[in-house]
Amino acid sequence: MPTTKMHADELDVDDALVRRLVADQFPQWARLPVARVPSAGTDNAMFRLGDDMVVRLPRRPDGARQVTEEQRWLPRLAPHLPLTVPVPLGRGEPAPGYGQPWSVLRWLDGENAYDAPITELADAAVRLGRFVVALRRIDATGGPASWRGGPVGANDAYVRAAIRDLGACGSVDPAAATALWEEVIRLPPWGGGPVWLHGDLLPGNLLTSAGRLTAVIDFGGLGVGDPAADTLAAWAVFTAGTRDLFREAAEADDATWQRGRGWALCFGLMAEHYYRTTNPVLAAVGHRAAAEALNG
């Protein structure tokens, strides 16, 4: 299984199921309207519950861990973070027809940065960099391992398969991608202790309002490990002209920065390869991240 979580199976989740789950477990909210929230995310389905809440349900059979960790850790981390993050309001339990735990969270206004791109990129680079630092400085004792917290080279076989197939269709220069990837897997590993990571700082997990970054959502990848994974945002979100602003605010040293570039290449190639037909939005994010990483 790739450590960037490329899954094939998916649970069936619809409005009727959500209404039933809410009515059975949170009767105080049973009369509130339920409406699906369109999302290019691969791990969770989201449904607006009334005006102020959102129901978030894993689409994958292995989604219980995500719910458990966000319920446990988000209330502890949120007060220390400089950007708004989701606040859990209730934990739903497995039930007939849906065998996973699920969450009710406070609804955050805004649009994701894929549908409503950040226009104030310099401001966002500083804000997100400071968010990464603040998260990293929180005591990580007892934190679960992030699925992007280990060595990026663990994805070697998947990345090489993506280079081969994307190179064959002309989407990537296989020689350039292979050369950079070879540099990445030769990098020395993280030598420090594990730190907190969001794990998935991509445009779809950032909220904007009037072009400004306002919130960070989807903490399904929350955990501890190598801080490099959270610098992949430099290539997945920002431009050559704003990347250094993010790096300075994120306080990334040279080695961490290079490993983060490796994560951007890894995520980008794998996302485009695995999702080019099933999730074109995520594939497009991946294509851009890989291209930016290859360009430096």
Secondary structure in CASP SS format (residue, H / E / C, confidence):
PFRMAT SS
TARGET T0000
AUTHOR 0000-0000-0000
METHOD secondary structure of the structure
MODEL  1
M C 1.00
P C 1.00
T C 1.00
T C 1.00
K C 1.00
M C 1.00
H C 1.00
A C 1.00
D C 1.00
E C 1.00
L C 1.00
D C 1.00
V C 1.00
D C 1.00
D H 1.00
A H 1.00
L H 1.00
V H 1.00
R H 1.00
R H 1.00
L H 1.00
V H 1.00
A H 1.00
D H 1.00
Q H 1.00
F C 1.00
P H 1.00
Q H 1.00
W H 1.00
A C 1.00
R C 1.00
L C 1.00
P C 1.00
V E 1.00
A E 1.00
R E 1.00
V C 1.00
P C 1.00
S C 1.00
A C 1.00
G C 1.00
T C 1.00
D C 1.00
N E 1.00
A E 1.00
M E 1.00
F E 1.00
R E 1.00
L E 1.00
G C 1.00
D C 1.00
D C 1.00
M E 1.00
V E 1.00
V E 1.00
R E 1.00
L E 1.00
P E 1.00
R C 1.00
R C 1.00
P C 1.00
D C 1.00
G C 1.00
A H 1.00
R H 1.00
Q H 1.00
V H 1.00
T H 1.00
E H 1.00
E H 1.00
Q H 1.00
R H 1.00
W H 1.00
L H 1.00
P H 1.00
R H 1.00
L H 1.00
A H 1.00
P H 1.00
H H 1.00
L C 1.00
P C 1.00
L C 1.00
T E 1.00
V C 1.00
P C 1.00
V C 1.00
P E 1.00
L E 1.00
G E 1.00
R E 1.00
G E 1.00
E C 1.00
P C 1.00
A E 1.00
P C 1.00
G C 1.00
Y E 1.00
G C 1.00
Q C 1.00
P C 1.00
W E 1.00
S E 1.00
V E 1.00
L E 1.00
R E 1.00
W C 1.00
L C 1.00
D C 1.00
G C 1.00
E E 1.00
N E 1.00
A C 1.00
Y C 1.00
D C 1.00
A C 1.00
P C 1.00
I C 1.00
T C 1.00
E C 1.00
L H 1.00
A H 1.00
D H 1.00
A H 1.00
A H 1.00
V H 1.00
R H 1.00
L H 1.00
G H 1.00
R H 1.00
F H 1.00
V H 1.00
V H 1.00
A H 1.00
L H 1.00
R H 1.00
R H 1.00
I C 1.00
D C 1.00
A C 1.00
T C 1.00
G C 1.00
G C 1.00
P C 1.00
A E 1.00
S C 1.00
W C 1.00
R C 1.00
G C 1.00
G C 1.00
P C 1.00
V H 1.00
G H 1.00
A H 1.00
N H 1.00
D H 1.00
A H 1.00
Y H 1.00
V H 1.00
R H 1.00
A H 1.00
A H 1.00
I H 1.00
R H 1.00
D H 1.00
L H 1.00
G H 1.00
A H 1.00
C C 1.00
G C 1.00
S C 1.00
V C 1.00
D C 1.00
P H 1.00
A H 1.00
A H 1.00
A H 1.00
T H 1.00
A H 1.00
L H 1.00
W H 1.00
E H 1.00
E H 1.00
V H 1.00
I H 1.00
R H 1.00
L C 1.00
P C 1.00
P C 1.00
W C 1.00
G C 1.00
G C 1.00
G C 1.00
P C 1.00
V E 1.00
W E 1.00
L E 1.00
H C 1.00
G C 1.00
D C 1.00
L C 1.00
L C 1.00
P H 1.00
G H 1.00
N H 1.00
L E 1.00
L E 1.00
T E 1.00
S E 1.00
A C 1.00
G C 1.00
R E 1.00
L E 1.00
T E 1.00
A E 1.00
V E 1.00
I C 1.00
D C 1.00
F C 1.00
G C 1.00
G C 1.00
L C 1.00
G E 1.00
V E 1.00
G E 1.00
D C 1.00
P H 1.00
A H 1.00
A H 1.00
D H 1.00
T H 1.00
L H 1.00
A H 1.00
A H 1.00
W H 1.00
A H 1.00
V C 1.00
F C 1.00
T C 1.00
A C 1.00
G C 1.00
T C 1.00
R H 1.00
D H 1.00
L H 1.00
F H 1.00
R H 1.00
E H 1.00
A H 1.00
A H 1.00
E C 1.00
A C 1.00
D C 1.00
D H 1.00
A H 1.00
T H 1.00
W H 1.00
Q H 1.00
R H 1.00
G H 1.00
R H 1.00
G H 1.00
W H 1.00
A H 1.00
L H 1.00
C H 1.00
F H 1.00
G H 1.00
L H 1.00
M H 1.00
A H 1.00
E H 1.00
H H 1.00
Y H 1.00
Y H 1.00
R C 1.00
T C 1.00
T C 1.00
N C 1.00
P H 1.00
V H 1.00
L H 1.00
A H 1.00
A H 1.00
V H 1.00
G H 1.00
H H 1.00
R H 1.00
A H 1.00
A H 1.00
A H 1.00
E H 1.00
A H 1.00
L H 1.00
N H 1.00
G C 1.00
END
